Amino acid sequence: MSEDRKQGWRPDFARLRGRPYLAIASQIEEAITLGVFAPGDRLPSQRAIADDLGFHLNTVNAAFREAARRGLIRSNVGRGGRGGTIVIDNPTARAG
């Protein structure tokens, strides 16, 4: 998948059920499982997702923390394009 399309990925607002942060975390996991993102890929920024969905940044931050707790992603602080949130695991590959 092209880098532009990956950066354009956003959780599907129409499919968000239950607590928003858990629903967003589950959609991140689903995107990784389906191969939208592979280990080493960078997720769109939390701010971009929050703006697109109309949620508070804290909600998306909680979703990213939950995805990190599940062992799916890691946030990197850095400059010069090295920062951001990186996929570190694919649950399907682990289960198979």
Secondary structure, DSSP 8 states (H G I E B T S, - for coil): --HHHHHH----GGG--SSHHHHHHHHHHHHHHTTSS-TT-B---HHHHHHHHT--HHHHHHHHHHHHHTTSEEEE--STT--EEEE---HHHHH-
